[in-house]
Amino acid sequence: MSIRIGIIGYGNLGRGVECAVKQNPDMELAAVFTRRKPEDLQILTKSAAVCHVSEAAAWKDKIDVMILCGGSATDLPEQSPEFVKLFNIVDSFDTHAKIPTHFANVDTAAKEAGKIGIISVGWDPGMFSLNRMYASAILPNGKDYTFWGKGVSQGHSDAIRRIEGVKNAKQYTIPVEAALAAVREGKDPELSTREKHTRECFVVLEEGADASKVEQEIKTMPNYFADYDTTVHFVSEEELLRDHSGIPHGGFVLRSGKTGWEEENSHLIEYRLKLDSNPEFTSCVIVAYARAAYRLYKEGQSGAKTVFDIPPAYLSAKDGAALRAEML
């Protein structure tokens, strides 16, 4: 039987999930839930229903895993603990500083309902998190470094768009090249948040909005911009669509470490992602973890999980014999 997938939210991430489900033969898209008028939403999967989000509860027994595609700023903190009472869920909550609180809230609700809630799935948090963990376990005497970009951050762009007076916005995270070079050269630099990245914002204002007020609110936003050198450009809607329509991203996870009795040998582990489409790649990771959520639920498990808690084999559509023969 196919794993029946539901999607809540049909923005860039929701559309990416729809495409990813198509590429996984053991899954089918059952329904998309939206806060918009369902009759106004055109999706690509002809066999899937389109419903208002208020109708989700009626699908409790018709969906195996619900994928939540809202933003981390205001949507997921409310939606994940609520929907995990009805469904196994996967979300992409990416406000790193608030993950412990989000995990606790989802865990309580999921255990009460006997459901699985896999949170903070994507590439960071997600794939980068795994690589940080693996590298630090393998080289315990070492240092971790993570660089993001150059690319568009969906979460940060969404946070800007929610500021009063902002019509549209894109935000780029940019690694500081000198800092990345120093790590690769084995210098083991001590780097502050500000020394590793800069942030560049392109903002379209609503008519009559106060540009200086919006700029100040962006630059002082905790967890997003306050700890970075941030440049804000105000542009027209036409400029934004012409010059910033793509959603590329990527980055690097590095760990430098020493081995040997006298720590005489140096090593560098580097993992890189270069993505044409941030939301489409994130969606592919989420869909793999939806398979894991389904399997954990079938085993009788419940509660919140992160990528650290999921056996790698649970992500693959292949069985153990095939994985051992083809990939080990």
VOPAGU-2260 file (C-alpha; in pm, 1 decimal, decimal comma):
REM VOPAGU-2260
SITE   aa  ch    i         X         Y         Z
SITE  MET   A    0       0,0       0,0       0,0
SITE  SER   A    1     121,4     349,6     -81,3
SITE  ILE   A    2     202,7     588,9     201,1
SITE  ARG   A    3     -72,4     850,2     187,5
SITE  ILE   A    4      72,8    1199,8     214,4
SITE  GLY   A    5    -103,8    1523,4     303,6
SITE  ILE   A    6      38,0    1872,4     261,1
SITE  ILE   A    7     -55,7    2175,0     469,9
SITE  GLY   A    8      45,2    2491,9     291,7
SITE  TYR   A    9     105,4    2523,6     -81,9
SITE  GLY   A   10     385,1    2776,3    -114,2
SITE  ASN   A   11     732,1    2699,3    -248,1
SITE  LEU   A   12     786,1    2417,4       0,1
SITE  GLY   A   13     442,3    2264,2     -50,8
SITE  ARG   A   14     487,8    2259,6    -427,2
SITE  GLY   A   15     829,3    2101,1    -378,5
SITE  VAL   A   16     679,0    1827,8    -160,9
SITE  GLU   A   17     419,6    1755,6    -429,1
SITE  CYS   A   18     696,6    1707,8    -686,0
SITE  ALA   A   19     901,7    1491,7    -447,2
SITE  VAL   A   20     606,1    1262,3    -374,3
SITE  LYS   A   21     573,8    1204,0    -749,1
SITE  GLN   A   22     932,6    1070,0    -753,4
SITE  ASN   A   23     867,5     815,0    -477,7
SITE  PRO   A   24     664,4     517,8    -608,0
SITE  ASP   A   25     571,8     400,9    -256,5
SITE  MET   A   26     385,2     727,8    -186,6
SITE  GLU   A   27      76,7     907,5    -310,6
SITE  LEU   A   28     -50,0    1258,1    -249,3
SITE  ALA   A   29    -393,5    1236,1     -91,7
SITE  ALA   A   30    -476,5    1601,2     -27,1
SITE  VAL   A   31    -343,4    1955,8      -5,7
SITE  PHE   A   32    -481,0    2183,9     266,1
SITE  THR   A   33    -474,4    2559,7     228,1
SITE  ARG   A   34    -583,3    2873,7     409,1
SITE  ARG   A   35    -683,4    3016,2      70,7
SITE  LYS   A   36   -1005,6    2938,1    -111,8
SITE  PRO   A   37    -960,1    2576,6    -230,8
SITE  GLU   A   38   -1133,5    2650,3    -559,8
SITE  ASP   A   39    -865,0    2911,4    -636,1
SITE  LEU   A   40    -573,4    2670,5    -584,9
SITE  GLN   A   41    -441,0    2478,4    -884,5
SITE  ILE   A   42    -216,7    2184,1    -797,1
SITE  LEU   A   43     -32,4    1945,7   -1029,0
SITE  THR   A   44    -157,6    1612,9    -892,8
SITE  LYS   A   45    -493,8    1551,5   -1055,7
SITE  SER   A   46    -587,8    1266,9    -821,8
SITE  ALA   A   47    -535,4    1467,9    -500,2
SITE  ALA   A   48    -803,3    1669,4    -323,0
SITE  VAL   A   49    -769,1    2037,6    -238,6
SITE  CYS   A   50    -933,5    2137,3      89,2
SITE  HIS   A   51    -945,9    2425,0     332,1
SITE  VAL   A   52    -720,5    2370,9     631,3
SITE  SER   A   53   -1026,4    2375,5     857,4
SITE  GLU   A   54   -1132,8    2043,3     698,4
SITE  ALA   A   55    -810,7    1859,9     792,1
SITE  ALA   A   56    -957,7    1674,7    1089,4
SITE  ALA   A   57   -1198,7    1493,0     858,4
SITE  TRP   A   58    -897,5    1331,3     691,6
SITE  LYS   A   59    -760,6    1180,6    1012,9
SITE  ASP   A   60    -791,9     821,7     887,5
SITE  LYS   A   61    -716,3     896,6     522,0
SITE  ILE   A   62    -362,9    1033,6     557,4
SITE  ASP   A   63     -60,5     844,2     690,8
SITE  VAL   A   64     178,7    1139,5     719,7
SITE  MET   A   65      92,7    1508,8     709,3
SITE  ILE   A   66     375,0    1734,9     591,4
SITE  LEU   A   67     359,2    2086,1     734,7
SITE  CYS   A   68     492,4    2346,4     493,0
SITE  GLY   A   69     436,6    2667,3     687,3
SITE  GLY   A   70     696,9    2910,5     812,1
SITE  SER   A   71     898,8    2871,4    1130,4
SITE  ALA   A   72     833,9    3223,3    1256,3
SITE  THR   A   73     463,6    3188,3    1337,1
SITE  ASP   A   74     306,9    2888,1    1158,3
SITE  LEU   A   75     490,2    2578,1    1279,5
SITE  PRO   A   76     509,2    2664,9    1651,1
SITE  GLU   A   77     128,6    2650,1    1651,7
SITE  GLN   A   78      58,1    2399,3    1375,6
SITE  SER   A   79     296,5    2117,6    1465,4
SITE  PRO   A   80     169,1    2056,1    1820,9
SITE  GLU   A   81    -189,7    2083,3    1697,1
SITE  PHE   A   82    -175,9    1862,2    1388,8
SITE  VAL   A   83      30,5    1590,8    1557,5
SITE  LYS   A   84    -278,6    1525,4    1768,4
SITE  LEU   A   85    -444,0    1398,5    1449,2
SITE  PHE   A   86    -163,2    1283,9    1219,0
SITE  ASN   A   87     193,1    1167,4    1204,0
SITE  ILE   A   88     373,8    1482,0    1091,2
SITE  VAL   A   89     700,7    1606,6     948,9
SITE  ASP   A   90     796,4    1975,0     967,3
SITE  SER   A   91    1095,0    2187,5     868,5
SITE  PHE   A   92    1115,3    2413,0    1175,2
SITE  ASP   A   93    1447,8    2591,7    1131,3
SITE  THR   A   94    1484,2    2848,0    1410,8
SITE  HIS   A   95    1784,0    2672,1    1566,6
SITE  ALA   A   96    1768,7    2851,8    1901,2
SITE  LYS   A   97    1406,8    2747,9    1955,7
SITE  ILE   A   98    1431,5    2381,2    1849,5
SITE  PRO   A   99    1444,4    2243,7    2208,6
SITE  THR   A  100    1121,1    2422,9    2298,8
SITE  HIS   A  101     952,3    2320,9    1973,7
SITE  PHE   A  102    1060,6    1960,0    2026,4
SITE  ALA   A  103     917,1    1955,6    2379,9
SITE  ASN   A  104     582,9    2097,5    2264,4
SITE  VAL   A  105     547,3    1846,3    1980,2
SITE  ASP   A  106     670,1    1557,9    2194,7
SITE  THR   A  107     403,5    1612,8    2460,8
SITE  ALA   A  108     120,2    1631,0    2206,5
SITE  ALA   A  109     250,6    1340,6    1996,6
SITE  LYS   A  110     285,1    1104,1    2291,2
SITE  GLU   A  111     -64,6    1185,9    2414,8
SITE  ALA   A  112    -203,7    1107,3    2068,3
SITE  GLY   A  113      19,0     807,6    1997,3
SITE  LYS   A  114     161,7     977,0    1686,8
SITE  ILE   A  115     506,0    1048,6    1542,7
SITE  GLY   A  116     624,9    1407,9    1493,1
SITE  ILE   A  117     957,7    1445,8    1314,9
SITE  ILE   A  118    1066,8    1808,2    1345,8
SITE  SER   A  119    1334,5    2030,7    1192,3
SITE  VAL   A  120    1383,9    1825,8     876,7
SITE  GLY   A  121    1564,1    1969,4     576,7
SITE  TRP   A  122    1926,8    2040,3     502,6
SITE  ASP   A  123    2002,3    2269,8     796,8
SITE  PRO   A  124    1866,9    2168,7    1036,5
SITE  GLY   A  125    1868,2    1820,3     886,2
SITE  MET   A  126    2143,8    1690,0     660,4
SITE  PHE   A  127    2398,5    1938,3     795,7
SITE  SER   A  128    2301,4    1839,9    1150,7
SITE  LEU   A  129    2377,8    1475,1    1074,1
SITE  ASN   A  130    2712,0    1561,1     923,3
SITE  ARG   A  131    2807,1    1772,3    1225,1
SITE  MET   A  132    2716,0    1482,7    1451,6
SITE  TYR   A  133    2897,1    1215,9    1247,7
SITE  ALA   A  134    3211,3    1427,5    1211,8
SITE  SER   A  135    3229,5    1519,0    1580,6
SITE  ALA   A  136    3182,4    1154,1    1680,0
SITE  ILE   A  137    3461,2    1043,9    1444,5
SITE  LEU   A  138    3701,1    1328,2    1531,6
SITE  PRO   A  139    3627,6    1408,6    1896,1
SITE  ASN   A  140    3937,9    1623,7    1921,4
SITE  GLY   A  141    3844,3    1893,9    1673,6
SITE  LYS   A  142    3633,0    2193,0    1578,7
SITE  ASP   A  143    3307,1    2227,5    1386,7
SITE  TYR   A  144    3239,3    2494,9    1127,4
SITE  THR   A  145    2921,3    2554,2     928,2
SITE  PHE   A  146    2891,1    2803,0     644,4
SITE  TRP   A  147    2566,5    2871,6     459,4
SITE  GLY   A  148    2526,3    3014,8     111,1
SITE  LYS   A  149    2551,8    3206,4     -96,7
SITE  GLY   A  150    2182,7    3151,5    -120,0
SITE  VAL   A  151    1827,8    3251,0     -40,9
SITE  SER   A  152    1707,9    3158,5     304,4
SITE  GLN   A  153    1335,7    3078,8     293,3
SITE  GLY   A  154    1289,9    3119,3     667,3
SITE  HIS   A  155    1466,8    3453,1     683,1
SITE  SER   A  156    1288,7    3583,0     373,3
SITE  ASP   A  157     957,0    3477,1     527,7
SITE  ALA   A  158    1044,9    3655,9     850,8
SITE  ILE   A  159    1108,4    3980,3     660,0
SITE  ARG   A  160     783,6    3948,9     464,5
SITE  ARG   A  161     592,6    3933,1     792,5
SITE  ILE   A  162     717,0    4276,4     897,9
SITE  GLU   A  163     452,6    4547,1     872,3
SITE  GLY   A  164     507,8    4754,2     559,5
SITE  VAL   A  165     689,9    4482,4     362,2
SITE  LYS   A  166     523,8    4367,8      39,7
SITE  ASN   A  167     788,0    4116,2     -69,4
SITE  ALA   A  168    1147,4    4026,4      13,7
SITE  LYS   A  169    1439,6    3794,0     -51,0
SITE  GLN   A  170    1732,6    3742,8     184,8
SITE  TYR   A  171    2073,9    3603,5      90,3
SITE  THR   A  172    2313,8    3444,0     335,5
SITE  ILE   A  173    2674,9    3489,1     222,0
SITE  PRO   A  174    2983,2    3313,4     368,5
SITE  VAL   A  175    3283,1    3530,9     449,4
SITE  GLU   A  176    3541,8    3387,0     208,9
SITE  ALA   A  177    3841,1    3465,9     429,0
SITE  ALA   A  178    3688,6    3273,1     717,9
SITE  LEU   A  179    3610,7    2968,7     499,5
SITE  ALA   A  180    3964,0    2973,3     357,0
SITE  ALA   A  181    4117,2    2983,1     705,3
SITE  VAL   A  182    3925,7    2669,8     806,8
SITE  ARG   A  183    4028,7    2482,4     493,6
SITE  GLU   A  184    4390,0    2576,8     553,1
SITE  GLY   A  185    4380,6    2411,2     895,2
SITE  LYS   A  186    4420,6    2731,7    1095,6
SITE  ASP   A  187    4132,9    2637,6    1332,2
SITE  PRO   A  188    4019,1    2998,6    1370,4
SITE  GLU   A  189    3788,8    3112,9    1647,7
SITE  LEU   A  190    3504,7    3275,5    1455,8
SITE  SER   A  191    3212,9    3475,9    1588,0
SITE  THR   A  192    2873,0    3457,9    1420,5
SITE  ARG   A  193    2939,8    3794,8    1260,6
SITE  GLU   A  194    3279,2    3685,3    1125,1
SITE  LYS   A  195    3139,3    3383,5     937,9
SITE  HIS   A  196    2848,7    3529,7     737,6
SITE  THR   A  197    2689,7    3844,6     610,1
SITE  ARG   A  198    2322,8    3887,1     521,1
SITE  GLU   A  199    2187,1    4081,7     225,8
SITE  CYS   A  200    1817,5    4169,7     199,1
SITE  PHE   A  201    1619,7    4291,6    -101,2
SITE  VAL   A  202    1289,5    4440,7      11,0
SITE  VAL   A  203     981,4    4570,7    -168,3
SITE  LEU   A  204     784,7    4811,1      50,7
SITE  GLU   A  205     411,7    4858,9      69,7
SITE  GLU   A  206     301,5    5201,5     -48,7
SITE  GLY   A  207     357,9    5456,6     226,6
SITE  ALA   A  208     573,7    5228,5     443,5
SITE  ASP   A  209     854,8    5379,1     647,9
SITE  ALA   A  210    1180,0    5245,1     500,1
SITE  SER   A  211    1397,6    5340,8     795,7
SITE  LYS   A  212    1159,8    5170,1    1039,4
SITE  VAL   A  213    1152,0    4851,3     830,6
SITE  GLU   A  214    1531,3    4849,5     798,0
SITE  GLN   A  215    1574,9    4890,9    1173,1
SITE  GLU   A  216    1327,3    4611,1    1244,7
SITE  ILE   A  217    1512,9    4377,5    1008,9
SITE  LYS   A  218    1858,7    4452,7    1146,9
SITE  THR   A  219    1752,5    4409,3    1510,8
SITE  MET   A  220    1543,0    4092,9    1464,8
SITE  PRO   A  221    1665,9    3835,4    1720,4
SITE  ASN   A  222    1769,8    3487,9    1596,6
SITE  TYR   A  223    1760,2    3612,1    1236,2
SITE  PHE   A  224    1963,8    3930,0    1176,3
SITE  ALA   A  225    2073,9    4092,0    1502,2
SITE  ASP   A  226    2402,5    3900,1    1520,2
SITE  TYR   A  227    2508,1    3962,8    1157,9
SITE  ASP   A  228    2632,1    4247,8     942,8
SITE  THR   A  229    2313,9    4299,2     741,7
SITE  THR   A  230    2264,2    4512,5     431,4
SITE  VAL   A  231    1911,7    4610,1     329,8
SITE  HIS   A  232    1832,8    4718,4     -26,9
SITE  PHE   A  233    1492,7    4860,6    -112,2
SITE  VAL   A  234    1391,8    4765,2    -466,1
SITE  SER   A  235    1084,6    4768,7    -686,8
SITE  GLU   A  236     864,9    4462,8    -736,2
SITE  GLU   A  237     990,4    4448,5   -1095,4
SITE  GLU   A  238    1355,5    4444,3    -985,6
SITE  LEU   A  239    1292,0    4171,3    -731,3
SITE  LEU   A  240    1117,3    3948,5    -985,6
SITE  ARG   A  241    1378,5    4016,6   -1253,2
SITE  ASP   A  242    1694,6    3975,5   -1048,2
SITE  HIS   A  243    1595,9    3755,7    -753,6
SITE  SER   A  244    1332,5    3509,1    -877,3
SITE  GLY   A  245    1539,0    3195,4    -808,9
SITE  ILE   A  246    1579,4    3019,0    -474,8
SITE  PRO   A  247    1935,3    2878,9    -479,3
SITE  HIS   A  248    2123,0    2785,2    -164,5
SITE  GLY   A  249    2383,2    2552,4     -22,9
SITE  GLY   A  250    2678,0    2558,1     209,3
SITE  PHE   A  251    2949,5    2366,9     386,1
SITE  VAL   A  252    2993,9    2164,3     703,3
SITE  LEU   A  253    3356,5    2121,9     803,9
SITE  ARG   A  254    3531,7    1962,4    1098,5
SITE  SER   A  255    3904,2    1981,4    1154,5
SITE  GLY   A  256    4054,6    1731,3    1394,3
SITE  LYS   A  257    4372,6    1577,1    1527,4
SITE  THR   A  258    4462,8    1210,4    1574,7
SITE  GLY   A  259    4764,3    1021,7    1701,0
SITE  TRP   A  260    4919,7     983,7    2045,5
SITE  GLU   A  261    5082,7    1322,8    2018,1
SITE  GLU   A  262    4807,2    1464,4    1795,7
SITE  GLU   A  263    5058,4    1466,1    1513,7
SITE  ASN   A  264    4812,8    1413,6    1224,2
SITE  SER   A  265    4553,4    1660,9    1101,7
SITE  HIS   A  266    4228,5    1582,2     920,3
SITE  LEU   A  267    3952,8    1781,6     756,1
SITE  ILE   A  268    3602,1    1650,2     687,5
SITE  GLU   A  269    3400,8    1862,7     445,5
SITE  TYR   A  270    3041,6    1813,1     330,9
SITE  ARG   A  271    2897,0    2045,7      69,5
SITE  LEU   A  272    2556,8    2110,6     -81,7
SITE  LYS   A  273    2502,3    2322,5    -393,1
SITE  LEU   A  274    2133,1    2361,1    -462,4
SITE  ASP   A  275    1950,4    2514,5    -756,1
SITE  SER   A  276    1628,7    2513,8    -553,3
SITE  ASN   A  277    1635,5    2536,4    -176,0
SITE  PRO   A  278    1265,4    2441,8    -128,1
SITE  GLU   A  279    1274,3    2151,9    -373,9
SITE  PHE   A  280    1579,4    1994,5    -209,7
SITE  THR   A  281    1434,6    2055,4     136,8
SITE  SER   A  282    1114,0    1889,0      18,4
SITE  CYS   A  283    1304,5    1580,4     -95,4
SITE  VAL   A  284    1460,2    1544,0     250,1
SITE  ILE   A  285    1121,2    1591,0     417,7
SITE  VAL   A  286     956,8    1325,9     200,5
SITE  ALA   A  287    1227,4    1071,2     287,0
SITE  TYR   A  288    1161,5    1138,2     655,6
SITE  ALA   A  289     787,6    1100,2     596,8
SITE  ARG   A  290     865,4     740,8     502,0
SITE  ALA   A  291    1053,6     703,3     830,6
SITE  ALA   A  292     761,7     853,1    1026,3
SITE  TYR   A  293     526,5     600,0     869,9
SITE  ARG   A  294     755,2     308,6     958,1
SITE  LEU   A  295     807,5     423,5    1316,7
SITE  TYR   A  296     432,8     462,4    1365,0
SITE  LYS   A  297     370,3     113,1    1226,9
SITE  GLU   A  298     616,6     -17,1    1485,6
SITE  GLY   A  299     410,5     140,9    1762,1
SITE  GLN   A  300     643,1     427,2    1846,2
SITE  SER   A  301     525,0     776,6    1934,3
SITE  GLY   A  302     659,4    1117,3    2028,8
SITE  ALA   A  303     877,0    1382,7    1869,9
SITE  LYS   A  304    1187,0    1280,8    1677,3
SITE  THR   A  305    1471,4    1461,3    1500,9
SITE  VAL   A  306    1707,5    1344,7    1227,9
SITE  PHE   A  307    1938,7    1215,4    1504,3
SITE  ASP   A  308    1677,8     961,1    1611,4
SITE  ILE   A  309    1601,1     803,4    1273,6
SITE  PRO   A  310    1793,4     494,8    1149,1
SITE  PRO   A  311    1928,9     574,9     800,9
SITE  ALA   A  312    1767,5     264,3     650,6
SITE  TYR   A  313    1421,3     398,9     743,0
SITE  LEU   A  314    1466,1     678,9     488,9
SITE  SER   A  315    1508,4     449,6     190,3
SITE  ALA   A  316    1240,8     273,0     -11,1
SITE  LYS   A  317    1488,3     -14,6     -51,3
SITE  ASP   A  318    1485,1    -301,6     198,3
SITE  GLY   A  319    1782,7    -404,6     408,0
SITE  ALA   A  320    1900,4    -673,9     167,1
SITE  ALA   A  321    1906,7    -429,1    -124,4
SITE  LEU   A  322    2087,4    -164,6      79,2
SITE  ARG   A  323    2356,0    -411,8     186,8
SITE  ALA   A  324    2402,5    -541,1    -167,0
SITE  GLU   A  325    2398,6    -204,9    -345,5
SITE  MET   A  326    2523,6      62,8    -107,2
SITE  LEU   A  327    2723,9     -84,5     178,9
